[in-house]
Amino acid sequence: MSGEMKTIVTDIYGFTDAGLRDRAVIAARGDAPFDILITGGTLVDMVTGELRAADIGIVGPLIASVHAPASRSDADRVIDAGGAFVSPGLIDTHMHIESSMVTPATYAQTVLPRGVTTVVWDPHEFGNVNGVDGVRWAVEAVKCLPLRCLVLAPSCVPSAPGLEMAGASFEADAIEEMLYWPKIAGLAEVMNMRGVIDRDPRMSEIVQVALAAEKLVCGHARGLADADLNAFMASGITSDHELVSGADLIAKLRAGLTVELRGSHDHLLPEFVAALGELGRLPQTLTLCTDDVFPDDLVDGGGLDDVVRRLVRYGMKPEWALQAATLNAAQRIGRADLGLIAAGRRADIAIFEDLTEFRARHVLASGTEVGCRGAISVEIKPTDPAPLTASVKLKPLQADDFRVRSEGTKVRLATIDRPRFTRWGTADADVVDGFVVPPDDATLIAVTHRHGRADCRTRVGFLTGWGTWRGAFATTLAHDSHNLTVFGADPVDMAVAANAVISAGGGMAVAINGKVDVLLPLPLSGLVSEAPMEEVADGFRAIRAAMDGIVDWTPPYLVFKACFGATLACNPGPHQTDRGIADVATGKVLESPVLEILG
């Protein structure tokens, strides 16, 4: 990518340059040619909802004219839309690049040709592993990308202080420093809900410095309603993506939150579409986001384009879906230059073949073609990943590390019941040779601190409702502290999987019968890989396939994705962390699941 390309794409001040505006005005008058003229397309009007014939003239990064078809032909280059639909570039209002397990450069190469031109990135995964240096690396990594990345300052590192130990801890002073970096657009999702509602001094100060900076303050309001929701919003938080039902969606909209309707929970989308259909209109405060997209899903389905596609498939009007993904999103992030095809706006444009599959023929970012028929059109250079290496600070583990020690011959255990919507349970178990014999219906979960900031003794718990496991799975991608997390039934398999991941410097491994079946190395922060998108996607597909062989999944809650959120201690209910079994409601941690020695 040339130096000129970098300036056009990334410099907002170039967009306001007086010389550029002079050229655009002159071209709009008809006294000079356009740089690019898009002809023969159907404009999707985000203001009126109309589908209307129009041609678009572009000068540099700027839309200079939207005019009657065939009324102008003077341009250095003409793009014939051939009856396709011309839309503003898509804006993803909440996402984590790290969840796709590739670098920002690789992510940009993947989503730009699909029509996604702007993302709002919360790099809290890098922050939780690498601290402020991880966020600084994220900012540097997007500076020269043709994909516009609005980076947010991670608000919850860790997400549940005192209940888990991440690779760093961000207090208000660190957040304040980041908020004044030029590329930081706001405060990322505030996940410590109880801390906000109960006016915990740390969380109150963090939200307050964001308010003082007059930047976005984004939320994570899972399960909040009535007084708790009002209290959460009264603190200054203005958005949510953690919806659990159609009724929850409408309640959050009525409350006045900007909703970042996410595509990562597909089973809820039909209910959301139905609820909005009953409402009869598209609220201006409804936007769309991906949140987390695994690498194989990104390759096979796409990014925000896939969310738009699925919403339309479930019955949403295409114009509504696109408006939520463009104009509504631009208004949310405070970017008057984006989200609308109109004279004076930025030339971020996607030309879709139809309004059902939303396959992009051409994609322009700031007036430069960056994608053509599914392929990237510009060179994208990666950023040196050296600051993200050597993040797994662990020695090899033994099978006994994945067993629970106890005195006596019989004990009562605390269990973590159900995937995703967890609750406390109890079970009785025998003790043989000083170790608890897991109950017949229990799955072991073990979390080991891997950042070098606390003791690394493995904490083991018992899950129920997770099916019968015939092997083990280990991962260093485990929201949000990203400690080494291992699931299984056999401590030998668990140790084998864990040690494969430790040796790889992070990643995922599946083990069965005492041997590694599949390994996906993710050596950058234990979260991402420098490998090409297809290679990472293939590796993750292999992990998925291996997991299908050792667990019988029962959607929508007992699914592979549940493994990555099983340690998310900021959510209601008990969760296993590197400190023990944590419960955000009480603020307490059980170091051992043994509640009582019965005999």
C-alpha positions in Angstrom: 0.0 0.0 0.0 1.6 3.3 -1.1 2.2 6.3 1.2 -0.5 8.2 -0.7 -3.0 5.4 0.0 -2.2 5.5 3.7 -2.8 9.2 3.9 -6.1 9.0 2.0 -7.5 6.2 4.1 -6.4 7.1 7.6 -6.1 11.0 7.7 -9.4 12.6 8.7 -7.8 16.0 8.3 -7.2 15.3 4.6 -10.9 14.9 4.3 -11.4 18.5 5.5 -8.6 20.0 3.5 -9.7 23.2 1.7 -8.0 22.2 -1.5 -10.0 18.9 -1.6 -13.2 20.8 -1.0 -12.4 23.2 -3.8 -11.9 20.3 -6.2 -15.1 18.6 -5.0 -17.2 21.7 -5.4 -15.8 22.4 -8.9 -16.5 18.8 -10.0 -20.0 18.9 -8.5 -20.7 22.0 -10.5 -19.7 20.2 -13.7 -16.6 22.3 -14.3 -14.1 19.5 -13.7 -14.3 15.7 -14.0 -14.7 13.3 -11.1 -11.9 11.0 -10.0 -14.4 8.1 -10.0 -18.0 7.9 -11.3 -20.3 5.1 -10.2 -23.0 4.6 -12.7 -25.9 2.2 -13.4 -26.6 1.4 -9.7 -29.6 1.5 -7.4 -28.9 3.7 -4.4 -30.2 2.5 -1.1 -31.3 5.7 0.5 -30.6 5.5 4.3 -32.7 8.5 5.1 -35.9 7.8 3.1 -35.6 4.1 2.8 -36.1 4.4 -1.0 -34.4 2.3 -3.6 -33.7 4.8 -6.4 -31.5 5.1 -9.5 -28.6 7.5 -9.0 -25.0 8.0 -10.1 -22.3 9.0 -7.6 -19.2 11.2 -8.4 -16.2 11.0 -6.2 -13.2 13.3 -5.7 -10.4 11.9 -3.6 -11.9 10.5 -0.4 -15.0 12.7 -0.8 -18.4 12.1 -2.4 -18.8 15.3 -4.6 -22.2 14.5 -6.2 -25.2 12.3 -6.2 -27.1 13.0 -9.4 -29.5 11.7 -12.0 -28.4 8.6 -13.9 -26.4 9.2 -17.1 -26.4 13.0 -16.6 -22.6 13.0 -16.2 -19.9 10.9 -17.9 -16.7 12.9 -17.2 -14.4 11.0 -14.8 -11.0 9.5 -14.7 -12.5 6.1 -14.0 -16.1 4.8 -14.3 -17.4 1.9 -12.2 -20.4 0.4 -13.8 -22.6 -0.9 -11.0 -24.7 -2.9 -13.6 -28.0 -2.6 -11.6 -26.4 -3.6 -8.3 -27.3 -1.8 -5.0 -25.1 1.0 -3.8 -24.8 1.3 0.0 -22.6 3.1 2.5 -19.8 0.9 3.8 -20.9 -1.2 6.8 -20.0 -0.1 10.3 -19.5 -2.7 13.0 -20.2 -0.9 16.3 -18.8 -3.5 18.7 -16.2 -6.2 18.0 -13.0 -7.9 19.1 -10.5 -8.7 16.4 -8.7 -11.1 18.7 -11.8 -13.4 18.6 -11.0 -14.1 15.0 -7.5 -15.3 16.0 -5.7 -13.2 13.4 -3.9 -9.9 13.3 -5.7 -6.6 12.5 -4.0 -6.6 9.1 -5.3 -10.1 8.3 -8.8 -9.2 9.6 -8.9 -6.1 7.4 -7.9 -8.2 4.3 -10.9 -10.5 5.1 -13.7 -8.1 5.8 -13.0 -5.1 3.5 -13.9 -7.0 0.3 -17.2 -7.9 1.9 -18.3 -4.3 2.4 -17.2 -3.6 6.0 -15.3 -0.4 6.0 -15.4 0.7 9.7 -15.2 -1.3 13.0 -15.3 -0.2 16.6 -12.7 -2.4 18.2 -12.4 -3.1 21.9 -9.0 -4.7 22.3 -9.6 -5.8 25.8 -8.3 -9.3 25.0 -4.8 -7.8 24.3 -5.3 -5.5 27.3 -6.0 -8.4 29.6 -2.9 -10.3 28.5 -0.4 -7.5 27.7 -1.7 -4.5 29.6 -1.3 -1.0 28.3 1.4 -2.2 25.9 -1.2 -4.5 24.3 -3.6 -1.6 23.7 -0.7 0.6 22.4 0.2 -2.2 20.0 -3.5 -2.4 18.8 -3.5 1.4 18.1 -0.2 1.1 16.1 -1.5 -1.9 14.2 -4.5 -0.1 12.8 -2.9 3.3 11.9 -2.2 2.4 8.3 -5.0 0.0 7.6 -7.6 0.9 4.9 -10.2 -0.6 7.3 -11.2 2.3 9.6 -10.7 1.1 13.2 -12.1 3.1 16.1 -10.2 1.7 19.0 -11.7 1.8 22.5 -9.9 1.9 25.9 -10.7 -1.4 27.7 -12.7 -0.6 30.7 -12.5 -3.9 32.6 -9.0 -5.3 32.9 -9.8 -7.6 34.6 -13.5 -7.9 34.1 -14.1 -9.0 37.7 -11.4 -7.6 40.0 -10.8 -9.8 43.0 -12.4 -12.8 41.4 -9.8 -13.4 38.7 -6.2 -12.3 37.9 -5.5 -11.1 34.4 -2.2 -10.1 32.9 -2.8 -6.5 34.0 -5.1 -4.2 36.0 -6.3 -0.9 34.6 -7.1 1.7 37.1 -8.7 5.0 36.3 -5.3 6.8 35.7 -4.4 4.2 33.0 -7.8 4.6 31.3 -7.5 8.4 31.4 -4.1 8.3 29.7 -5.5 6.0 26.9 -8.6 8.1 26.4 -6.4 11.0 25.4 -4.5 9.0 22.8 -5.5 10.4 19.3 -6.8 7.0 18.1 -8.9 6.1 21.1 -12.6 6.8 20.5 -14.1 6.0 23.9 -14.5 3.6 26.8 -15.1 0.0 25.8 -17.9 -2.2 27.2 -18.2 -1.8 30.9 -18.7 -5.4 32.0 -18.4 -5.0 35.8 -22.1 -4.3 36.1 -22.3 -4.7 39.9 -19.3 -2.5 40.4 -21.1 0.3 38.4 -24.5 -0.2 40.1 -23.0 -0.5 43.6 -20.8 2.6 43.0 -17.6 0.7 43.5 -14.9 3.5 43.6 -12.7 1.9 41.0 -15.5 1.5 38.4 -17.0 4.9 39.2 -13.7 6.6 38.6 -13.2 4.7 35.3 -16.6 5.7 33.9 -16.1 9.3 35.2 -12.8 9.8 33.3 -14.5 8.7 30.1 -17.4 11.2 30.7 -14.9 13.9 31.3 -13.1 13.1 28.1 -16.5 13.5 26.3 -16.1 10.2 24.4 -18.3 7.1 23.9 -19.1 5.1 27.1 -20.1 1.6 26.0 -21.9 -1.0 28.1 -22.5 -4.7 28.8 -25.9 -4.9 30.5 -26.6 -8.6 30.5 -29.7 -9.4 32.5 -30.2 -5.9 33.8 -33.7 -4.5 34.1 -35.8 -2.0 36.1 -33.9 -0.3 38.9 -30.6 -2.0 38.1 -30.8 -0.9 34.4 -31.6 2.6 35.4 -28.8 2.7 37.8 -26.3 1.4 35.2 -27.4 4.0 32.7 -27.5 6.8 35.2 -23.7 6.3 35.6 -23.3 7.5 32.0 -23.2 4.2 30.1 -25.1 4.5 26.8 -25.0 1.2 24.9 -25.6 -2.6 25.3 -25.1 -5.7 23.1 -25.9 -8.4 25.7 -29.5 -9.1 24.8 -31.2 -12.3 25.9 -34.7 -12.0 24.3 -37.0 -10.0 22.1 -38.6 -8.5 25.2 -35.1 -7.5 26.5 -34.3 -5.8 23.2 -37.5 -3.7 23.3 -36.9 -2.9 27.0 -33.4 -1.7 26.3 -34.6 0.4 23.4 -37.3 1.9 25.5 -34.8 2.7 28.2 -32.8 4.8 25.8 -29.8 2.6 25.3 -28.1 2.4 21.9 -28.5 -1.3 21.1 -25.6 -3.0 19.3 -27.6 -6.0 18.1 -25.0 -8.7 17.7 -24.9 -11.6 15.3 -22.9 -14.0 17.5 -26.0 -15.5 19.0 -27.9 -16.6 15.9 -30.6 -18.4 17.8 -31.9 -15.1 19.1 -32.0 -13.2 15.8 -35.4 -14.4 14.6 -36.9 -13.3 18.0 -35.3 -9.9 17.6 -36.6 -9.5 14.0 -40.1 -10.4 15.2 -40.0 -7.9 18.0 -38.9 -5.1 15.7 -41.5 -6.1 13.2 -44.2 -5.7 15.9 -42.8 -2.3 16.8 -43.4 -1.3 13.2 -40.3 0.9 12.7 -36.6 0.9 13.0 -35.4 2.9 16.0 -32.6 5.3 15.3 -30.7 3.8 18.3 -30.5 0.3 16.8 -27.1 -0.6 15.4 -25.5 -3.9 14.5 -22.3 -5.6 15.6 -20.5 -8.9 15.4 -18.9 -9.0 18.9 -17.0 -12.2 18.4 -16.5 -14.1 15.1 -14.4 -17.3 15.0 -12.0 -17.6 12.0 -13.8 -20.3 10.1 -17.1 -18.4 10.5 -15.4 -15.3 9.2 -14.1 -17.0 6.1 -17.3 -19.0 5.4 -19.9 -16.3 6.4 -18.2 -13.0 6.8 -18.2 -10.2 9.3 -21.0 -7.6 9.7 -22.2 -8.4 6.2 -23.2 -11.8 7.5 -25.2 -10.3 10.3 -27.1 -8.2 7.8 -27.6 -11.2 5.6 -29.0 -13.3 8.4 -31.3 -10.6 9.7 -32.8 -10.2 6.2 -33.1 -14.0 5.9 -35.1 -14.0 9.2 -37.5 -11.4 7.8 -36.0 -8.0 8.4 -36.4 -5.4 5.6 -33.1 -5.0 3.8 -33.3 -1.3 4.1 -33.7 -1.6 7.8 -30.8 -3.9 8.2 -28.5 -1.6 6.1 -29.7 1.5 7.9 -28.8 -0.1 11.2 -25.4 -1.0 9.9 -24.6 2.4 8.3 -26.5 5.6 9.2 -27.6 4.6 12.7 -24.1 3.3 13.4 -22.4 6.5 12.2 -24.7 8.6 14.4 -23.9 6.4 17.3 -20.1 6.8 16.9 -20.4 10.5 16.2 -19.0 10.4 12.7 -21.0 12.7 10.5 -18.7 11.9 7.5 -19.9 8.2 7.5 -23.1 6.2 7.0 -24.7 8.1 4.1 -24.1 8.4 0.4 -24.5 12.2 -0.1 -22.4 15.1 -1.3 -19.9 16.1 1.2 -19.7 12.7 3.0 -16.8 10.3 2.9 -16.7 7.9 0.0 -17.0 4.6 2.0 -19.2 2.7 -0.4 -20.2 -1.0 -0.9 -21.8 -2.1 -4.1 -23.9 -5.2 -3.4 -25.1 -7.6 -6.1 -28.5 -8.0 -4.4 -30.3 -7.3 -1.1 -30.5 -10.9 0.0 -26.9 -12.3 -0.2 -25.2 -9.0 0.0 -22.1 -10.0 -1.9 -20.0 -7.0 -2.7 -18.8 -6.4 -6.3 -16.8 -3.2 -5.4 -15.9 -1.7 -2.1 -14.4 1.8 -1.7 -12.9 3.2 1.5 -12.2 6.9 1.5 -12.6 6.9 -2.3 -10.0 4.2 -2.9 -11.2 0.8 -4.2 -10.1 -1.7 -1.5 -12.2 -4.7 -2.6 -13.4 -6.2 -5.9 -15.5 -9.3 -6.3 -14.5 -10.7 -3.0 -10.8 -10.0 -3.2 -8.7 -7.3 -1.5 -7.4 -4.7 -3.9 -4.7 -3.0 -1.9 -1.6 -4.2 -0.1 -1.9 -4.3 3.6 1.3 -4.6 5.6 1.3 -6.1 9.1 2.7 -4.6 12.3 5.6 -6.2 14.1 4.0 -8.5 16.7 7.1 -8.8 18.9 5.4 -7.1 21.9 2.8 -9.9 22.0 5.1 -12.9 22.2 6.1 -15.1 25.2 2.8 -14.5 27.1 2.4 -18.0 28.5 4.5 -18.1 31.6 3.9 -21.7 32.7 5.9 -24.8 33.2 4.5 -28.2 32.1 1.6 -29.5 34.3 1.0 -33.0 35.6 -2.2 -35.1 35.7 -2.5 -34.6 39.5 -2.8 -30.8 38.9 -6.2 -31.6 37.4 -7.4 -33.5 40.5 -9.1 -32.0 43.6 -7.3 -33.0 46.8 -9.3 -33.6 50.0 -9.2 -35.3 53.3 -11.7 -37.9 54.4 -13.6 -40.5 52.4 -16.7 -38.6 51.3 -17.3 -34.9 50.6 -19.9 -32.5 49.5 -18.9 -30.4 46.5 -20.0 -27.1 45.1 -20.8 -27.5 41.4 -21.3 -25.1 38.5 -24.6 -26.1 36.8 -25.5 -25.3 33.2 -23.5 -23.8 30.4 -23.8 -20.0 29.9 -26.6 -19.2 32.4 -24.8 -20.8 35.3 -26.1 -21.5 38.8 -24.8 -23.1 42.0 -25.3 -26.8 42.6 -24.0 -29.5 45.0 -23.0 -33.1 44.7 -21.6 -35.8 47.0 -18.5 -37.6 45.9 -16.0 -40.2 47.2 -12.4 -39.5 48.1 -9.8 -42.1 47.1 -6.1 -41.8 47.9 -6.5 -38.2 48.8 -8.3 -37.1 45.6 -12.0 -36.5 45.0 -13.6 -38.9 42.5 -15.7 -36.7 40.1 -19.4 -37.4 40.2 -20.6 -39.4 37.3 -22.3 -36.5 35.5 -19.5 -34.0 36.1 -17.1 -32.4 33.7 -13.8 -31.1 35.1 -12.9 -27.5 34.4 -9.4 -26.3 35.4 -8.0 -22.8 35.2 -4.3 -21.9 35.6 -2.9 -18.4 35.9 -0.5 -18.0 33.0 0.5 -14.3 33.1 3.2 -14.5 35.8 1.4 -12.0 38.2 0.1 -14.6 40.8 0.6 -18.1 41.9 0.0 -20.6 39.1 -1.6 -23.4 41.1 -4.3 -24.9 39.0 -7.8 -24.4 40.3 -10.2 -27.2 39.5 -14.0 -27.2 39.5 -16.9 -29.4 38.5 -19.4 -28.6 35.8 -22.8 -30.2 35.4 -25.0 -30.2 32.3 -21.9 -30.3 30.0 -22.5 -33.8 28.7 -20.1 -36.7 28.7 -16.6 -35.9 27.7 -14.4 -38.5 26.0 -11.2 -36.4 25.9 -9.9 -32.9 26.9 -9.8 -29.4 25.5 -7.2 -26.7 26.5 -7.2 -23.1 25.5 -5.5 -19.8 26.4 -8.4 -17.9 24.7 -10.8 -17.8 27.6 -12.8 -14.7 28.3 -11.8 -12.3 29.7 -8.6 -12.9 31.6 -7.4 -15.5 29.1 -5.8 -17.9 31.6 -5.1 -21.4 30.6 -8.5 -23.2 30.8 -8.9 -27.0 30.4 -12.1 -29.1 30.2 -12.3 -32.9 30.3 -13.0 -36.0 32.2 -9.6 -37.6 32.4 -6.8 -35.7 34.2 -4.2 -37.4 31.9 -5.8 -36.1 28.8 -6.2 -32.7 30.4 -2.5 -32.5 31.2 -1.6 -33.6 27.6 -3.8 -30.9 26.1 -2.5 -28.3 28.5 1.1 -29.0 27.9 0.7 -28.9 24.1 -0.8 -25.4 24.4 2.0 -24.3 26.8 4.7 -25.6 24.4 3.1 -23.7 21.5 3.1 -20.4 23.4 -0.6 -20.4 23.5 -3.5 -21.6 21.5 -5.9 -24.6 21.6 -5.5 -28.3 21.8 -7.7 -31.4 21.8 -6.4 -34.6 23.4 -7.9 -38.1 23.6 -6.5 -41.4 24.8 -3.4 -39.7 26.2 -2.3 -38.1 22.9 -2.8 -34.7 21.2 -5.4 -35.0 18.5 -5.3 -31.4 17.1 -3.3 -28.4 18.0 -3.9 -24.8 16.9 -0.9 -22.6 17.9 -1.8 -18.9 18.7 1.5 -17.6 19.9 0.7 -13.9 19.9 -0.8 -13.1 23.4 -2.0 -16.7 23.3 -4.9 -15.3 21.3 -3.9 -14.8 17.6 -1.7 -16.0 14.9 0.4 -14.3 12.2 -0.7 -17.1 9.7 -2.9 -16.3 6.7 -6.7 -16.2 7.4 -7.4 -19.5 5.5 -4.7 -21.3 7.5 -6.0 -20.2 10.8 -9.6 -21.0 9.7 -8.6 -24.5 8.7 -6.8 -25.0 12.0 -9.9 -23.9 13.9 -12.1 -26.1 11.8 -9.9 -29.1 12.8 -10.3 -28.1 16.4 -14.1 -27.9 16.0 -14.2 -31.3 14.3 -12.1 -32.9 17.0 -14.4 -31.4 19.7 -17.4 -32.9 18.0 -15.8 -36.2 18.5 -15.3 -35.9 22.2 -18.5 -34.0 23.3 -22.1 -34.4 22.2 -23.3 -30.8 21.9 -26.9 -29.8 22.6 -27.6 -26.3 21.2 -28.3 -23.5 21.9 -26.4 -23.4 25.2 -24.2 -26.5 25.3 -22.1 -25.5 22.2 -18.4 -25.3 21.6 -18.5 -21.5 22.0 -19.6 -22.0 25.6 -16.1 -23.2 26.4 -14.7 -19.7 25.8 -17.1 -18.0 28.1 -17.1 -20.5 31.0 -14.6 -18.3 32.9 -16.4 -14.9 32.3 -16.7 -14.0 36.0 -18.4 -10.7 35.5 -21.6 -12.4 34.3 -24.2 -13.6 36.9 -23.7 -17.0 38.5 -20.7 -19.0 39.5 -17.7 -19.2 37.2 -14.4 -21.0 37.5 -11.4 -18.7 37.4 -7.7 -18.9 38.3 -8.6 -18.0 41.9 -11.3 -20.6 42.3 -15.1 -20.6 41.8 -16.2 -17.0 41.7 -19.6 -15.4 42.1 -19.9 -11.7 41.2 -23.2 -11.4 43.1 -21.5 -12.1 46.5 -18.0 -11.1 45.5 -16.7 -14.4 47.0 -14.3 -17.0 45.7 -14.2 -20.7 46.7 -10.6 -21.8 46.3 -11.7 -25.4 46.5 -15.0 -26.9 45.4 -15.0 -29.0 48.6 -17.7 -27.6 50.8 -17.8 -30.2 53.5 -16.1 -33.5 54.6 -18.9 -36.0 55.2 -16.8 -38.9 56.3 
